[in-house]
Amino acid sequence: MISKSELFLSALLIVSIVSATPTPALPIDTVVSLTVPRAPISGSGTVTQSFILLDLNDLSSPDIENPIQGKAVLLLFPGGGGRLAVADEQLSIGQANFLVRSRHLFAAQGFHVAVMDAASDFLARPEGLGSDRNSAEHMQDVAAVIQHLRGLFPGLPVWLVGTSRGMISAANAAAVLTGSASPDGLVLTSSVTRSGGGNPESLEDVSLEDIGVPALVVAHRDDGCFVTPPEDANPLFHVLKKNNNRSRIRFFEGGFAPLDEACEALTPHGYFGIESRVVRHIGRHILSVISQGSP
């Protein structure tokens, strides 16, 4: 039996061979940890919220020719339990996730990139965030990260990008957070529109009518995951379009043959083999909306 880690390493080799083209200098992963002023979900102690940061300002050295200029900030929300368990700038969980493995592709598009981990109290649970992506505690964690990013990159818009169960976090944050914690835009990929798989949470638990920022809905026509059917993408888009007429939808096709079960990352559900194409479209859409300014 081939392990998940062996599948992931094989996938990385395939992608690196297929996309072996010169790339600009990119920032390295840096782990940032914040103390969130809230009580843990159980017990006592301090709650720490960590995330991976790719800061394009790290490339401002005179030794680097034509460094990429940051145009916006993206906060990425992986799916599953949201558990990256970042420590010493190493990922121990979730490496294969579409957004996690594509983070440097987003940076190459000209974005400062942050990848959200689960907060320390959620990390202590085997299920991670589990069915708490809509919880007040998780929203406090997201707000703390957004506000920190606005402090690091003043004046730049902050967009939330979520995939699979991660888009529940992103969508709920866009619906409920206000002030400096409110995002400027939203991207939902492989959206969980139906509950199941031992987790009752879905977009049915999010107040979609309260999302007023421009949104992009992305789906793969061959996504076989039973909680993210691609036919649900259009109804979702029409709800978001009512709130903001700059919202858009995009379907993708193709990619590599699946290396895992339908709801896992190395499948159409995770845009396996078409990562660059999907990231390029997301980036162009975000920059297009930014260039239009406020409606």
C-alpha positions in Angstrom: 0.0 0.0 0.0 1.4 3.4 -1.1 1.3 5.9 1.7 -0.1 9.5 1.4 3.4 10.9 1.8 4.7 8.8 -1.1 1.7 9.8 -3.3 2.5 13.5 -2.5 6.2 13.2 -3.3 5.3 11.5 -6.5 2.9 14.2 -7.4 5.5 16.9 -6.7 7.9 15.1 -9.0 5.3 15.0 -11.8 4.4 18.7 -11.4 8.1 19.8 -11.3 8.9 17.8 -14.5 5.8 19.1 -16.4 6.2 22.7 -15.3 10.0 22.9 -15.4 10.2 26.6 -16.5 12.3 29.4 -15.1 10.7 31.1 -12.2 11.4 34.4 -10.5 13.0 34.5 -7.1 10.4 33.8 -4.4 10.3 34.4 -0.7 10.8 31.6 1.8 8.2 30.3 4.2 8.3 32.1 7.5 6.2 31.1 10.5 4.4 33.9 12.3 2.7 33.3 15.6 0.2 35.6 17.3 -1.3 35.5 20.8 -5.1 35.8 20.4 -6.9 37.5 23.4 -9.5 34.8 24.0 -10.0 31.8 26.2 -9.2 28.4 24.8 -12.1 26.2 23.8 -11.2 23.9 26.7 -9.0 24.2 29.8 -6.9 27.3 30.4 -3.8 29.0 29.0 -2.8 31.1 26.1 -4.2 30.7 22.6 -1.6 31.0 19.8 -2.5 31.5 16.2 0.2 30.6 13.6 0.4 31.0 9.9 2.9 30.7 7.1 4.0 34.0 5.5 5.5 34.6 2.1 6.5 38.2 2.2 7.6 39.7 -1.1 9.4 42.5 0.7 12.0 39.9 1.6 13.1 40.2 -2.0 14.0 43.8 -1.8 17.7 43.1 -1.6 19.8 44.8 -4.2 21.2 41.4 -5.1 17.8 40.5 -6.6 17.0 41.8 -10.1 13.5 43.0 -10.8 11.9 41.8 -7.5 8.2 41.0 -7.6 6.1 43.9 -6.3 3.3 43.0 -3.9 -0.1 44.0 -5.2 -2.3 42.5 -2.6 -2.4 40.1 0.3 -3.9 36.6 0.1 -4.9 34.7 3.2 -5.3 31.0 2.3 -7.5 28.6 4.2 -6.7 24.9 3.6 -9.5 22.3 3.9 -10.0 19.3 6.1 -9.4 20.1 9.8 -7.3 23.1 8.9 -4.3 21.5 10.7 -0.9 22.5 9.3 0.8 22.2 12.6 3.6 24.5 11.5 6.7 24.4 13.6 10.2 25.6 12.9 9.1 26.6 9.4 8.2 23.0 8.6 4.8 21.6 7.6 3.8 18.3 9.3 0.2 18.1 8.1 -1.7 19.2 5.0 1.2 19.6 2.6 -0.7 18.1 -0.4 -3.7 20.5 0.0 -4.3 22.6 -3.2 -3.7 26.0 -1.6 -0.8 24.8 0.5 1.1 23.3 -2.4 0.3 26.3 -4.6 1.3 29.0 -2.2 4.5 29.9 -4.1 2.5 30.0 -7.4 0.4 32.7 -5.8 3.5 34.6 -4.7 4.8 34.5 -8.2 1.7 36.3 -9.3 2.6 39.2 -7.2 0.8 38.5 -3.9 2.0 38.5 -0.3 0.7 35.1 0.9 -0.3 33.9 4.3 -1.5 30.3 4.9 -3.8 29.9 7.9 -3.1 27.1 10.4 -5.6 26.1 13.1 -5.1 27.9 16.4 -3.3 26.1 19.2 -6.4 24.9 21.1 -7.9 23.5 17.9 -4.6 21.9 16.9 -4.7 20.0 20.2 -7.8 18.1 18.9 -7.4 15.2 16.3 -10.2 16.8 14.2 -8.6 20.2 14.3 -11.2 22.8 13.5 -13.8 20.0 13.0 -17.2 21.6 12.9 -16.1 24.9 14.5 -15.2 26.9 11.4 -18.3 29.1 12.1 -17.4 29.5 15.8 -16.8 32.8 17.4 -13.4 31.6 18.6 -12.2 30.7 15.1 -13.5 34.1 13.8 -11.5 35.9 16.5 -8.4 34.0 15.2 -9.1 35.0 11.6 -9.7 38.6 12.6 -6.4 38.7 14.5 -4.5 37.4 11.4 -6.2 39.8 9.0 -5.5 42.8 11.2 -1.9 41.7 11.6 -1.5 41.4 7.8 -3.0 44.9 7.4 -0.4 46.2 9.8 2.4 44.5 7.8 1.2 45.6 4.4 -0.6 48.9 4.9 -2.8 50.1 2.1 -2.9 46.7 0.3 -6.2 44.9 -0.1 -6.6 41.6 1.8 -8.4 38.7 0.0 -9.5 35.4 1.5 -9.1 32.3 -0.5 -10.5 29.0 0.8 -10.7 25.5 -0.6 -13.0 22.7 0.4 -13.8 23.0 4.1 -11.4 25.9 4.3 -13.9 28.0 2.2 -16.4 27.8 5.1 -13.9 29.7 7.2 -13.3 32.3 4.4 -16.9 32.8 3.6 -18.0 33.1 7.2 -15.2 35.6 7.8 -16.4 37.7 4.9 -20.0 37.5 6.3 -19.4 38.4 9.9 -16.1 40.3 10.3 -16.2 44.1 10.3 -13.9 47.1 10.4 -10.2 46.4 9.8 -10.8 42.7 10.1 -13.2 42.7 7.2 -11.7 41.3 3.9 -11.7 43.1 0.6 -12.6 40.1 -1.5 -13.3 36.4 -1.4 -12.3 33.3 -3.5 -14.2 30.0 -2.9 -12.8 26.9 -4.5 -14.3 23.4 -4.4 -17.1 24.8 -2.2 -18.7 22.6 0.5 -22.3 23.1 -0.3 -23.6 19.9 1.4 -23.0 18.4 4.8 -21.7 14.9 5.3 -18.6 12.8 6.0 -19.1 13.1 9.7 -19.0 16.9 9.6 -22.3 18.8 9.6 -20.9 22.2 8.5 -21.4 23.5 5.0 -22.2 26.8 3.3 -25.8 26.3 4.6 -24.4 27.5 7.9 -23.0 30.8 6.5 -25.1 33.9 6.0 -24.3 34.3 2.4 -26.6 37.3 2.1 -24.2 39.2 4.4 -21.2 38.8 2.1 -20.9 42.1 0.2 -17.4 41.9 -1.1 -16.6 40.8 -4.7 -16.3 37.0 -4.8 -14.9 34.4 -7.3 -16.4 30.9 -7.3 -14.1 28.2 -8.7 -15.1 24.6 -9.4 -13.7 21.6 -11.3 -16.3 19.9 -13.6 -15.0 16.5 -12.6 -14.9 17.1 -8.9 -16.3 13.8 -7.5 -16.4 14.7 -3.8 -19.9 14.2 -2.5 -20.0 17.4 -0.5 -18.6 19.7 -3.2 -20.7 18.8 -6.3 -19.8 21.2 -9.2 -23.5 21.6 -10.1 -23.9 23.6 -6.9 -21.4 26.2 -7.9 -23.8 28.2 -10.1 -26.5 28.6 -7.5 -23.8 29.8 -5.1 -22.5 32.3 -7.6 -25.9 33.7 -8.2 -26.4 34.4 -4.5 -23.1 36.2 -4.3 -23.7 38.1 -7.6 -26.8 39.6 -6.0 -24.7 41.1 -3.3 -21.9 42.3 -5.5 -22.1 42.5 -9.3 -18.3 42.1 -9.6 -18.6 38.5 -8.4 -17.7 35.9 -11.0 -17.6 32.1 -11.6 -15.1 29.9 -13.4 -15.2 26.1 -14.1 -12.0 24.1 -14.9 -11.4 20.8 -16.6 -8.5 18.5 -17.1 -5.5 17.6 -15.0 -3.7 14.5 -14.0 -5.3 11.2 -13.2 -6.4 11.1 -9.5 -3.9 9.6 -7.0 -6.4 9.4 -4.1 -10.0 9.3 -3.1 -12.5 11.8 -4.6 -12.4 14.3 -1.6 -8.7 14.3 -1.3 -6.2 16.8 -2.6 -4.5 14.9 -5.5 -7.7 14.7 -7.5 -9.9 17.1 -9.6 -11.2 18.2 -6.2 -7.8 19.7 -5.6 -7.1 20.8 -9.2 -4.4 18.2 -9.5 -2.2 18.9 -12.5 -3.8 22.3 -13.4 -2.6 24.2 -10.3 -0.8 26.9 -12.4 -3.8 27.5 -14.6 -6.2 27.9 -11.7 -3.8 30.1 -9.7 -3.2 32.3 -12.7 -6.9 32.8 -13.2 -7.5 33.6 -9.6 -4.7 36.1 -9.6 -5.9 37.8 -12.7 -9.4 38.1 -11.4 -8.2 39.7 -8.1 -6.0 42.2 -9.9 -8.8 43.0 -12.3 -11.2 43.8 -9.4 -8.5 45.8 -7.6 -7.8 47.9 -10.8 -11.5 48.8 -11.0 -11.3 50.4 -7.5 -14.3 50.8 -5.2 -17.6 50.4 -6.9 
